[in-house]
Amino acid sequence: MKPQDIVVNEFMSSNASTLQDADGDYSDWIEIYNNTELSIQLVGYTLSDDVDAPEKWIFPSVIIAPHQFLIAFASGKDVVIGEELHTMVNIENMAPYTSPFQLDIYAYDGSMLSTYSMQSSLTSINIGELANGFYVLKIYNEKQAFNYKLIVSR
């Protein structure tokens, strides 16, 4: 496994109305992407919002198919409900525009695969990355999403 094979592709902090979890909550969420041609078993991989605690949340036995996405709710529940993953990672929007946070994915051997640093976002706005390195900002209301390309590279 090499860096950028498994990446944080998109996230939403301060989810108010876009993706509801099995408990009926609008938990924040993180989208993971498999950037390889292989199915990858994630058991033992970790996700963290704290560089001093890289093993904050350990993935359960879950396989992510080639070029597929996986949602992990940043709900603090630390459970698996059916196929729904809930992490201990916190991306809650504590102070818009001023609270930077970092999400890191580590392989089972402890090597960092992906890091994603960003300021917190506003309510029900998710931020993702296109293959060309541009970020995409999606602003949701109850009926539609508006997409804006931000000319910001990593």
MDAnalysis code that builds the backbone (N, CA, C; Angstrom):
import MDAnalysis as mda
import numpy as np

u = mda.Universe.empty(462, n_residues=154, atom_resindex=np.repeat(np.arange(154), 3), trajectory=True)
u.add_TopologyAttr("name", ["N", "CA", "C"] * 154)
u.add_TopologyAttr("resid", np.arange(1, 155))
u.add_TopologyAttr("resname", ["MET", "LYS", "PRO", "GLN", "ASP", "ILE", "VAL", "VAL", "ASN", "GLU", "PHE", "MET", "SER", "SER", "ASN", "ALA", "SER", "THR", "LEU", "GLN", "ASP", "ALA", "ASP", "GLY", "ASP", "TYR", "SER", "ASP", "TRP", "ILE", "GLU", "ILE", "TYR", "ASN", "ASN", "THR", "GLU", "LEU", "SER", "ILE", "GLN", "LEU", "VAL", "GLY", "TYR", "THR", "LEU", "SER", "ASP", "ASP", "VAL", "ASP", "ALA", "PRO", "GLU", "LYS", "TRP", "ILE", "PHE", "PRO", "SER", "VAL", "ILE", "ILE", "ALA", "PRO", "HIS", "GLN", "PHE", "LEU", "ILE", "ALA", "PHE", "ALA", "SER", "GLY", "LYS", "ASP", "VAL", "VAL", "ILE", "GLY", "GLU", "GLU", "LEU", "HIS", "THR", "MET", "VAL", "ASN", "ILE", "GLU", "ASN", "MET", "ALA", "PRO", "TYR", "THR", "SER", "PRO", "PHE", "GLN", "LEU", "ASP", "ILE", "TYR", "ALA", "TYR", "ASP", "GLY", "SER", "MET", "LEU", "SER", "THR", "TYR", "SER", "MET", "GLN", "SER", "SER", "LEU", "THR", "SER", "ILE", "ASN", "ILE", "GLY", "GLU", "LEU", "ALA", "ASN", "GLY", "PHE", "TYR", "VAL", "LEU", "LYS", "ILE", "TYR", "ASN", "GLU", "LYS", "GLN", "ALA", "PHE", "ASN", "TYR", "LYS", "LEU", "ILE", "VAL", "SER", "ARG"])
u.atoms.positions = np.array([
    [0.849, -1.173, 0.000],
    [0.000, 0.000, 0.000],
    [0.892, 1.233, 0.000],
    [0.562, 2.169, -0.855],
    [1.358, 3.391, -0.901],
    [0.459, 4.602, -0.637],
    [1.066, 5.736, -0.274],
    [0.264, 6.931, -0.021],
    [-0.653, 7.250, -1.197],
    [-1.824, 7.711, -0.868],
    [-2.879, 8.097, -1.806],
    [-3.605, 6.912, -2.445],
    [-3.315, 5.680, -1.997],
    [-4.112, 4.537, -2.471],
    [-5.496, 4.550, -1.827],
    [-5.539, 4.855, -0.545],
    [-6.785, 5.031, 0.191],
    [-6.771, 6.470, 0.684],
    [-7.792, 7.245, 0.330],
    [-7.763, 8.676, 0.650],
    [-9.079, 9.148, 1.273],
    [-8.972, 10.221, 2.056],
    [-10.160, 10.968, 2.451],
    [-10.543, 11.763, 1.214],
    [-11.690, 11.446, 0.652],
    [-12.103, 12.061, -0.603],
    [-13.034, 13.248, -0.399],
    [-13.873, 13.155, 0.601],
    [-14.872, 14.195, 0.822],
    [-15.314, 14.111, 2.277],
    [-15.816, 15.205, 2.810],
    [-16.337, 15.180, 4.170],
    [-17.422, 16.235, 4.318],
    [-18.233, 16.065, 5.344],
    [-19.181, 17.103, 5.719],
    [-19.157, 17.253, 7.220],
    [-18.808, 18.435, 7.678],
    [-18.939, 18.756, 9.088],
    [-20.197, 19.606, 9.246],
    [-20.828, 19.474, 10.372],
    [-22.054, 20.215, 10.658],
    [-23.182, 19.822, 9.701],
    [-23.384, 18.523, 9.539],
    [-24.448, 17.988, 8.699],
    [-25.797, 18.260, 9.365],
    [-26.659, 18.985, 8.684],
    [-27.975, 19.297, 9.239],
    [-29.115, 18.660, 8.459],
    [-28.842, 18.245, 7.198],
    [-29.985, 17.770, 6.415],
    [-29.622, 16.916, 5.205],
    [-28.381, 16.494, 5.038],
    [-28.037, 15.850, 3.765],
    [-28.012, 14.332, 3.801],
    [-27.409, 13.737, 4.803],
    [-27.280, 12.283, 4.852],
    [-27.627, 11.824, 6.255],
    [-28.714, 11.066, 6.350],
    [-29.204, 10.605, 7.639],
    [-28.657, 9.217, 7.920],
    [-28.245, 8.967, 9.168],
    [-27.741, 7.640, 9.520],
    [-28.888, 6.735, 9.955],
    [-28.589, 5.485, 10.265],
    [-29.598, 4.483, 10.607],
    [-30.379, 4.846, 11.874],
    [-29.800, 5.653, 12.746],
    [-30.488, 6.091, 13.968],
    [-31.388, 7.297, 13.711],
    [-31.382, 7.807, 12.483],
    [-32.179, 8.976, 12.160],
    [-31.469, 10.289, 12.433],
    [-30.186, 10.201, 12.801],
    [-29.404, 11.405, 13.077],
    [-28.730, 11.908, 11.803],
    [-28.480, 13.194, 11.762],
    [-27.708, 13.791, 10.679],
    [-26.279, 13.981, 11.178],
    [-25.578, 12.866, 11.290],
    [-24.199, 12.890, 11.770],
    [-23.267, 13.410, 10.686],
    [-22.178, 14.029, 11.098],
    [-21.145, 14.417, 10.143],
    [-20.605, 13.153, 9.499],
    [-19.995, 13.276, 8.327],
    [-19.505, 12.075, 7.656],
    [-18.222, 12.340, 6.897],
    [-17.523, 11.229, 6.642],
    [-16.247, 11.236, 5.922],
    [-16.362, 10.197, 4.817],
    [-15.983, 10.573, 3.607],
    [-16.005, 9.637, 2.483],
    [-14.571, 9.209, 2.184],
    [-14.363, 7.899, 2.173],
    [-13.062, 7.304, 1.878],
    [-13.128, 6.755, 0.453],
    [-12.024, 6.886, -0.294],
    [-11.985, 6.412, -1.680],
    [-10.813, 5.461, -1.883],
    [-11.078, 4.349, -2.572],
    [-10.036, 3.382, -2.945],
    [-9.544, 3.758, -4.338],
    [-8.339, 4.271, -4.408],
    [-7.753, 4.778, -5.644],
    [-6.908, 3.717, -6.358],
    [-7.234, 2.439, -6.139],
    [-6.451, 1.356, -6.736],
    [-7.333, 0.452, -7.597],
    [-6.697, -0.514, -8.213],
    [-7.387, -1.533, -9.017],
    [-7.724, -2.767, -8.184],
    [-7.456, -2.738, -6.881],
    [-7.639, -3.895, -6.006],
    [-8.684, -3.634, -4.936],
    [-9.405, -4.681, -4.528],
    [-10.247, -4.588, -3.340],
    [-9.323, -4.585, -2.134],
    [-9.613, -3.748, -1.154],
    [-8.737, -3.623, 0.010],
    [-9.532, -3.884, 1.278],
    [-9.043, -4.819, 2.082],
    [-9.607, -5.108, 3.396],
    [-9.060, -4.055, 4.353],
    [-9.933, -3.299, 4.986],
    [-9.503, -2.176, 5.822],
    [-9.315, -2.535, 7.300],
    [-9.581, -3.768, 7.687],
    [-9.425, -4.132, 9.101],
    [-8.003, -3.805, 9.562],
    [-7.889, -3.098, 10.667],
    [-6.581, -2.698, 11.173],
    [-6.112, -1.344, 10.687],
    [-6.710, -0.820, 9.628],
    [-6.414, 0.545, 9.191],
    [-7.032, 1.494, 10.214],
    [-6.522, 2.696, 10.293],
    [-7.055, 3.633, 11.283],
    [-7.386, 4.972, 10.652],
    [-8.261, 5.692, 11.317],
    [-8.672, 7.029, 10.916],
    [-8.557, 7.899, 12.159],
    [-7.956, 9.066, 12.012],
    [-7.780, 9.921, 13.174],
    [-7.898, 11.391, 12.810],
    [-8.345, 12.163, 13.792],
    [-8.357, 13.618, 13.678],
    [-7.315, 14.224, 14.617],
    [-6.415, 13.375, 15.109],
    [-5.412, 13.798, 16.085],
    [-4.069, 13.159, 15.728],
    [-3.104, 13.965, 15.277],
    [-1.807, 13.424, 14.868],
    [-1.082, 12.726, 16.014],
    [-1.427, 13.054, 17.251],
    [-0.813, 12.408, 18.404],
    [-1.511, 11.102, 18.783],
    [-2.617, 10.794, 18.122],
    [-3.360, 9.559, 18.394],
    [-3.776, 8.927, 17.070],
    [-2.806, 8.395, 16.305],
    [-3.127, 7.864, 14.972],
    [-4.071, 6.660, 14.989],
    [-4.213, 6.000, 16.121],
    [-5.110, 4.843, 16.213],
    [-6.423, 5.202, 16.901],
    [-6.861, 6.436, 16.732],
    [-8.077, 6.902, 17.399],
    [-9.278, 6.033, 17.064],
    [-9.426, 5.694, 15.776],
    [-10.522, 4.804, 15.381],
    [-9.973, 3.758, 14.431],
    [-10.206, 2.489, 14.748],
    [-9.707, 1.368, 13.938],
    [-10.856, 0.827, 13.096],
    [-10.621, 0.726, 11.796],
    [-11.640, 0.185, 10.902],
    [-11.958, -1.255, 11.281],
    [-13.238, -1.621, 11.259],
    [-13.608, -3.028, 11.441],
    [-13.339, -3.784, 10.136],
    [-13.724, -5.021, 10.090],
    [-13.554, -5.823, 8.884],
    [-14.524, -5.327, 7.813],
    [-13.996, -4.543, 6.886],
    [-14.795, -4.005, 5.787],
    [-13.894, -3.949, 4.551],
    [-14.454, -4.298, 3.417],
    [-13.702, -4.294, 2.158],
    [-14.201, -3.128, 1.307],
    [-13.261, -2.388, 0.758],
    [-13.600, -1.315, -0.172],
    [-13.116, -1.741, -1.559],
    [-14.046, -1.816, -2.490],
    [-13.768, -2.291, -3.846],
    [-12.935, -1.262, -4.620],
    [-12.323, -1.694, -5.729],
    [-11.522, -0.771, -6.543],
    [-12.344, 0.439, -6.995],
    [-11.760, 1.611, -6.869],
    [-12.371, 2.866, -7.319],
    [-13.779, 3.068, -6.750],
    [-13.971, 2.625, -5.510],
    [-15.254, 2.788, -4.834],
    [-15.105, 3.673, -3.607],
    [-16.231, 4.095, -3.087],
    [-16.304, 5.009, -1.959],
    [-16.893, 4.294, -0.750],
    [-16.527, 4.774, 0.422],
    [-17.049, 4.236, 1.676],
    [-17.327, 5.417, 2.598],
    [-18.523, 5.454, 3.167],
    [-18.895, 6.515, 4.104],
    [-18.676, 6.016, 5.526],
    [-18.040, 6.848, 6.336],
    [-17.918, 6.601, 7.773],
    [-18.500, 7.817, 8.472],
    [-19.513, 7.599, 9.299],
    [-20.102, 8.711, 10.031],
    [-19.191, 9.120, 11.172],
    [-18.968, 10.400, 11.313],
    [-18.159, 10.949, 12.407],
    [-19.116, 11.326, 13.535],
    [-19.766, 10.314, 14.075],
    [-20.854, 10.510, 15.031],
    [-20.410, 10.392, 16.480],
    [-19.230, 9.815, 16.701],
    [-18.776, 9.551, 18.064],
    [-19.404, 8.307, 18.659],
    [-20.211, 7.576, 17.894],
    [-20.923, 6.400, 18.412],
    [-20.040, 5.161, 18.488],
    [-19.011, 5.083, 17.644],
    [-18.085, 3.950, 17.612],
    [-18.796, 2.598, 17.532],
    [-19.674, 2.470, 16.538],
    [-20.414, 1.226, 16.320],
    [-20.507, 0.941, 14.825],
    [-20.882, -0.284, 14.519],
    [-21.240, -0.660, 13.157],
    [-22.714, -1.043, 13.215],
    [-23.538, -0.384, 12.407],
    [-24.969, -0.675, 12.344],
    [-25.237, -1.204, 10.948],
    [-25.372, -2.530, 10.821],
    [-25.467, -3.142, 9.492],
    [-24.154, -2.926, 8.775],
    [-24.193, -2.223, 7.652],
    [-22.972, -1.884, 6.919],
    [-22.535, -0.447, 7.183],
    [-23.219, 0.213, 8.096],
    [-22.941, 1.615, 8.387],
    [-21.871, 1.744, 9.469],
    [-20.811, 2.489, 9.157],
    [-19.698, 2.682, 10.083],
    [-19.855, 3.997, 10.837],
    [-19.619, 3.962, 12.148],
    [-19.641, 5.165, 12.986],
    [-18.313, 5.250, 13.723],
    [-17.608, 6.357, 13.527],
    [-16.266, 6.521, 14.082],
    [-16.270, 7.348, 15.363],
    [-15.122, 7.356, 16.037],
    [-14.877, 8.229, 17.183],
    [-14.262, 9.546, 16.721],
    [-13.977, 9.657, 15.436],
    [-13.374, 10.869, 14.884],
    [-14.400, 11.989, 14.926],
    [-13.941, 13.185, 15.259],
    [-14.830, 14.326, 15.401],
    [-14.471, 15.393, 14.375],
    [-15.396, 15.682, 13.475],
    [-15.184, 16.792, 12.540],
    [-16.269, 17.832, 12.719],
    [-16.921, 17.801, 13.870],
    [-17.993, 18.743, 14.147],
    [-17.505, 20.173, 13.985],
    [-18.348, 20.972, 13.425],
    [-18.025, 22.361, 13.150],
    [-18.157, 23.193, 14.421],
    [-17.053, 23.357, 15.136],
    [-17.085, 24.073, 16.404],
    [-17.055, 25.591, 16.218],
    [-16.329, 26.078, 15.236],
    [-16.238, 27.529, 15.012],
    [-15.986, 27.764, 13.531],
    [-17.010, 28.119, 12.772],
    [-16.847, 28.277, 11.325],
    [-15.671, 29.171, 10.953],
    [-14.945, 28.731, 9.968],
    [-13.816, 29.444, 9.371],
    [-12.578, 29.515, 10.254],
    [-12.668, 29.168, 11.523],
    [-11.521, 29.381, 12.400],
    [-10.943, 28.107, 12.978],
    [-11.637, 26.987, 12.882],
    [-11.172, 25.764, 13.524],
    [-10.597, 24.788, 12.507],
    [-9.298, 24.803, 12.298],
    [-8.743, 23.831, 11.349],
    [-8.806, 22.433, 11.943],
    [-9.029, 21.459, 11.083],
    [-8.941, 20.082, 11.539],
    [-8.223, 19.271, 10.480],
    [-7.741, 18.125, 10.898],
    [-6.981, 17.257, 10.008],
    [-7.517, 15.848, 10.139],
    [-7.690, 15.184, 9.014],
    [-8.087, 13.786, 8.990],
    [-6.959, 12.990, 8.372],
    [-6.568, 11.915, 9.029],
    [-5.485, 11.067, 8.536],
    [-5.952, 9.629, 8.471],
    [-5.505, 8.918, 7.434],
    [-5.734, 7.475, 7.332],
    [-4.381, 6.794, 7.393],
    [-4.303, 5.764, 8.232],
    [-3.072, 4.996, 8.396],
    [-3.326, 3.545, 8.007],
    [-2.336, 2.934, 7.366],
    [-2.408, 1.510, 7.027],
    [-2.216, 0.687, 8.298],
    [-2.477, -0.613, 8.206],
    [-2.337, -1.503, 9.360],
    [-0.926, -1.501, 9.931],
    [0.082, -1.126, 9.124],
    [1.472, -1.086, 9.609],
    [1.841, 0.274, 10.216],
    [0.870, 1.201, 10.277],
    [1.106, 2.505, 10.878],
    [1.555, 3.581, 9.912],
    [1.787, 3.237, 8.640],
    [2.219, 4.250, 7.679],
    [1.026, 5.115, 7.256],
    [1.269, 6.429, 7.140],
    [0.202, 7.343, 6.756],
    [-0.075, 7.205, 5.263],
    [-1.351, 7.009, 4.925],
    [-1.747, 6.882, 3.528],
    [-2.329, 8.171, 2.976],
    [-3.035, 8.904, 3.830],
    [-3.727, 10.091, 3.361],
    [-3.846, 11.080, 4.511],
    [-3.689, 12.331, 4.195],
    [-3.950, 13.383, 5.172],
    [-4.752, 14.465, 4.491],
    [-5.671, 15.043, 5.205],
    [-6.573, 16.031, 4.653],
    [-6.753, 17.111, 5.698],
    [-6.249, 18.281, 5.447],
    [-6.368, 19.406, 6.378],
    [-7.306, 20.434, 5.785],
    [-8.171, 20.983, 6.626],
    [-9.149, 21.932, 6.126],
    [-9.713, 22.729, 7.283],
    [-10.127, 23.948, 6.998],
    [-10.908, 24.707, 7.963],
    [-12.288, 24.073, 8.040],
    [-12.968, 24.243, 9.145],
    [-14.317, 23.710, 9.257],
    [-15.230, 24.372, 8.247],
    [-16.311, 23.698, 7.945],
    [-17.229, 24.213, 6.938],
    [-18.524, 24.674, 7.593],
    [-19.324, 25.356, 6.822],
    [-20.612, 25.806, 7.313],
    [-21.601, 24.657, 7.343],
    [-22.761, 24.875, 7.909],
    [-23.788, 23.846, 8.028],
    [-24.200, 23.310, 6.656],
    [-24.224, 21.976, 6.556],
    [-24.655, 21.245, 5.359],
    [-23.912, 21.644, 4.093],
    [-22.626, 21.912, 4.226],
    [-21.748, 22.130, 3.079],
    [-20.673, 21.065, 3.147],
    [-20.503, 20.327, 2.062],
    [-19.439, 19.340, 2.059],
    [-18.344, 19.766, 1.106],
    [-17.143, 19.298, 1.419],
    [-15.971, 19.655, 0.637],
    [-15.317, 18.368, 0.174],
    [-14.994, 18.302, -1.103],
    [-14.367, 17.116, -1.650],
    [-13.257, 17.501, -2.593],
    [-12.630, 16.499, -3.165],
    [-11.508, 16.746, -4.055],
    [-11.727, 16.024, -5.373],
    [-11.461, 16.702, -6.457],
    [-11.503, 16.091, -7.783],
    [-10.143, 15.488, -8.094],
    [-10.099, 14.606, -9.055],
    [-8.848, 13.946, -9.427],
    [-7.773, 14.942, -9.869],
    [-8.187, 16.097, -10.360],
    [-7.209, 17.081, -10.835],
    [-6.671, 17.965, -9.712],
    [-7.046, 17.669, -8.450],
    [-6.516, 18.420, -7.324],
    [-7.342, 19.619, -6.916],
    [-8.425, 19.913, -7.646],
    [-9.301, 21.009, -7.265],
    [-10.274, 20.529, -6.198],
    [-10.667, 21.418, -5.315],
    [-11.698, 21.106, -4.344],
    [-13.052, 21.435, -4.933],
    [-14.072, 20.729, -4.491],
    [-15.444, 20.991, -4.895],
    [-16.228, 21.342, -3.640],
    [-16.967, 22.394, -3.694],
    [-17.809, 22.820, -2.591],
    [-19.247, 22.578, -3.007],
    [-20.011, 21.857, -2.202],
    [-21.416, 21.597, -2.520],
    [-22.264, 22.218, -1.418],
    [-23.163, 23.079, -1.806],
    [-24.058, 23.721, -0.858],
    [-25.440, 23.108, -1.052],
    [-25.983, 22.555, 0.029],
    [-27.253, 21.847, -0.051],
    [-28.371, 22.632, 0.607],
    [-29.540, 22.516, 0.030],
    [-30.746, 22.869, 0.756],
    [-31.636, 21.635, 0.681],
    [-32.881, 21.741, 1.067],
    [-33.727, 20.556, 1.087],
    [-34.001, 19.952, -0.287],
    [-33.871, 20.717, -1.345],
    [-34.287, 20.238, -2.665],
    [-33.170, 20.038, -3.669],
    [-32.042, 20.710, -3.511],
    [-31.031, 20.621, -4.563],
    [-29.639, 20.936, -4.045],
    [-28.652, 20.558, -4.812],
    [-27.261, 20.857, -4.469],
    [-26.697, 21.796, -5.524],
    [-25.909, 22.733, -5.096],
    [-25.222, 23.642, -6.005],
    [-23.745, 23.315, -5.913],
    [-23.073, 23.115, -7.029],
    [-21.668, 22.763, -7.010],
    [-20.819, 23.949, -7.468],
    [-19.760, 24.193, -6.724],
    [-18.823, 25.250, -7.069],
    [-17.435, 24.660, -7.067],
    [-16.651, 24.918, -8.090],
    [-15.255, 24.495, -8.098],
    [-14.416, 25.602, -7.490],
    [-13.636, 25.240, -6.525],
    [-12.717, 26.199, -5.924],
    [-11.359, 25.965, -6.536],
    [-10.695, 26.995, -6.930],
    [-9.369, 26.838, -7.533],
    [-8.345, 26.844, -6.411],
    [-8.295, 25.719, -5.738],
    [-7.384, 25.537, -4.623],
    [-6.783, 24.151, -4.775],
    [-5.497, 24.067, -4.812],
    [-4.881, 22.742, -4.906],
    [-4.301, 22.364, -3.549],
    [-4.064, 21.091, -3.367],
    [-3.510, 20.592, -2.115],
    [-2.102, 21.034, -1.941],
])
